[in-house]
Amino acid sequence: MLAKIDRKILNRIQDGVIISKRPYLRMAQELDLKEEELIIRLKRLLKIRFIRRIGAILNTHKLGFVSSLVSMKVPRNRIDRVAKKISSLKGVTHNYQRRGEYNL
């Protein structure tokens, strides 16, 4: 179970991180934390996979990239293996199991 402050951190980090020499200092101040504590908590949230990554989200359309949404019918006994393979591919940002005929 997550601590209340960890939930606040998760909600706050979704609003973005400012670009600066110490990007987490201001965020820590907003959350009434020390910068070091925020960084430790973020590292822990990454380690336990509540956060997949911290990085920029680019406007891919402005950069000229094209994206696709793909769904697949995968036998239940192969979902984990297929999902792992797909997630290992460069450029894949989301991969999750779904209900219904197209289940991945």
C-alpha positions as a printed NumPy array, in Angstrom:
array([[  0.   ,   0.   ,   0.   ],
       [  1.227,   3.48 ,  -0.843],
       [  1.746,   6.177,   1.746],
       [ -0.417,   9.291,   1.403],
       [  2.639,  11.36 ,   0.433],
       [  3.518,   8.881,  -2.331],
       [  0.045,   9.339,  -3.792],
       [  0.555,  13.113,  -3.688],
       [  3.912,  12.696,  -5.435],
       [  2.349,  10.546,  -8.163],
       [ -0.404,  13.11 ,  -8.731],
       [  2.053,  16.015,  -8.747],
       [  4.617,  14.488, -11.09 ],
       [  1.928,  14.004, -13.738],
       [  1.732,  17.802, -14.024],
       [  5.276,  17.882, -15.363],
       [  8.772,  18.65 , -14.184],
       [ 10.295,  22.059, -14.801],
       [ 13.547,  22.21 , -16.73 ],
       [ 16.223,  23.477, -14.37 ],
       [ 19.457,  22.453, -12.667],
       [ 17.43 ,  21.112,  -9.716],
       [ 14.04 ,  20.154, -11.153],
       [ 12.858,  18.341,  -8.047],
       [ 13.612,  21.135,  -5.582],
       [ 10.538,  23.202,  -6.424],
       [  8.344,  20.119,  -6.593],
       [  9.603,  19.031,  -3.167],
       [  8.826,  22.483,  -1.762],
       [  5.297,  22.292,  -3.181],
       [  4.849,  18.944,  -1.413],
       [  6.424,  20.194,   1.838],
       [  9.309,  17.715,   1.495],
       [ 13.061,  17.96 ,   1.368],
       [ 14.458,  17.519,  -2.133],
       [ 16.439,  14.444,  -1.031],
       [ 13.317,  12.756,   0.367],
       [ 11.401,  13.374,  -2.852],
       [ 14.214,  11.86 ,  -4.919],
       [ 14.424,   8.809,  -2.623],
       [ 10.668,   8.301,  -2.865],
       [ 10.695,   8.683,  -6.661],
       [ 13.491,   6.106,  -6.942],
       [ 11.475,   3.726,  -4.771],
       [  8.329,   4.256,  -6.865],
       [ 10.389,   3.475,  -9.962],
       [ 11.868,   0.371,  -8.345],
       [  8.46 ,  -1.016,  -7.34 ],
       [  7.137,  -0.072, -10.803],
       [  4.45 ,   2.415,  -9.798],
       [  6.341,   4.709, -12.17 ],
       [  7.654,   3.207, -15.427],
       [  9.896,   6.092, -16.36 ],
       [ 10.435,   9.789, -15.897],
       [ 11.083,  11.581, -19.136],
       [  9.895,  14.086, -21.663],
       [  6.687,  13.585, -23.597],
       [  7.237,  15.011, -27.039],
       [  4.588,  16.206, -29.44 ],
       [  5.274,  13.493, -31.991],
       [  2.992,  14.984, -34.623],
       [  4.951,  18.258, -34.608],
       [  8.126,  16.223, -35.021],
       [  6.668,  14.431, -38.03 ],
       [  6.223,  11.024, -36.413],
       [  3.242,   8.767, -36.915],
       [  1.766,   6.551, -34.223],
       [ -0.44 ,   3.492, -34.374],
       [ -2.757,   1.676, -32.04 ],
       [ -2.533,  -2.064, -32.583],
       [ -4.559,  -4.828, -30.964],
       [ -4.065,  -8.568, -31.195],
       [ -5.831, -11.859, -30.513],
       [ -3.402, -13.86 , -28.41 ],
       [ -4.061, -17.275, -26.853],
       [ -4.277, -16.895, -23.075],
       [ -1.367, -19.238, -22.474],
       [  0.917, -17.026, -24.601],
       [ -0.103, -13.535, -23.436],
       [  2.821, -13.042, -21.038],
       [  5.404, -14.21 , -23.581],
       [  3.951, -12.136, -26.432],
       [  3.539,  -9.038, -24.235],
       [  7.153,  -9.284, -23.078],
       [  8.379,  -9.503, -26.671],
       [  6.259,  -6.547, -27.801],
       [  7.368,  -4.424, -24.826],
       [ 11.013,  -5.05 , -25.733],
       [ 10.57 ,  -3.405, -29.149],
       [ 11.895,   0.109, -29.626],
       [  9.108,   2.648, -29.933],
       [  6.462,   0.709, -27.997],
       [  5.081,   2.979, -25.291],
       [  2.05 ,   1.025, -24.063],
       [  1.283,  -2.677, -23.94 ],
       [ -1.482,  -4.122, -21.834],
       [ -3.978,  -6.941, -21.627],
       [ -7.602,  -6.188, -22.479],
       [-10.921,  -7.977, -22.136],
       [-12.608,  -9.351, -25.209],
       [-11.564, -10.973, -28.46 ],
       [ -8.66 ,  -8.594, -29.074],
       [ -6.973,  -9.175, -25.735],
       [ -3.544,  -7.548, -26.099]])
